[in-house]
């Protein structure tokens, strides 16, 4: 209750601030009523980001990988916000979710005096905790996008990944309620052991529990396109009469091409558990039925903004993120694209120097 009142006060203060500054930008976000508890109530708010950083801080940023366009969009958001605030960063990517040891080494490197704060897109929910707790004694650690044990974490810029899975599951459950003819689903959650996968699965399973949906195949795997192609082909060979392929963005991308080549595009429906450039194209062509978006560009921006707040003692809300929205071919908007996808011409930026503010 106290935090909810504080959030209301924060929103009012932000609104007053924005009224006094015509140039102020407002992000439509949700704070968690209980910080770091994704099951707690979401409190919608208009969030006014900082105008600029007080110093040219340098951030150490860790990603699981840059194999698909999702993390490219997060990177774009971080670049945009770092340039706007006038701070610097260096990015290190682990090369994939199986590479926990590599990311631990990279996190230990963030302890260097060269860096003022850490933004961590984790490959594991608990595997990084000891290293996080050590680094947190030296500087703020902001969790970005992927969920992680909150021990040592200063703040989180994220959404409840259970809601991402639930949004995909509810779509299918609404189409096939209990008592209707049963349908079969092949489920591709993502890398086994990754923090976000556990929550996506829980949300999806809960959403379809009272429907006429039967999961007949489950395939875990890293979210590289090549790996997902192999998994989709394996399932279709074993279950040629499957009704739905549901899973990660790269799975959905792979599925569109494979279904077309097998003449199954009009027989098998594809649902993605998150939004990416390839998923967007599939939606426009009506080859993908739907996908929830967690606004990865905006999450990237928010994580940088929160890191600066933490460094400057201005962090009021420790757990904030965009609302999850289900995207279908007829619900795509320009604002949604801006918050979710990097421009087609964008290439990843691994190091950015702070620029002087006018």
Secondary structure, DSSP 8 states (H G I E B T S, - for coil): -HHHHHHHHHHHHHHHHHHH-TT--EEEEEEESSTT-TTS-EEEEEEE--S--SS--EEEEEES--SSHHHHHHHHHHHHHHHHHT-EEEEEE-SSTT-HHHHHHHHHHTTSTT-SEEEE--S-SSTTHHHHHHHHTTSEEEEESS----TT--EEE---HHHHHHHHHHHHHHHSBTTS--EEEEEE--STT-HHHHHHHHHHHHHHTTBSEEEEEE----S-HHHHHHHHHHHHHH-TT--EEEE-HHHHHHHHHHHHHTT-TTTSEEEESS--HHHHHHHHTT-S-EEEE--HHHHHHHHHHHHHHHHTT----SEEE---EEEETTS--HHHHHHH---TT----SEE------
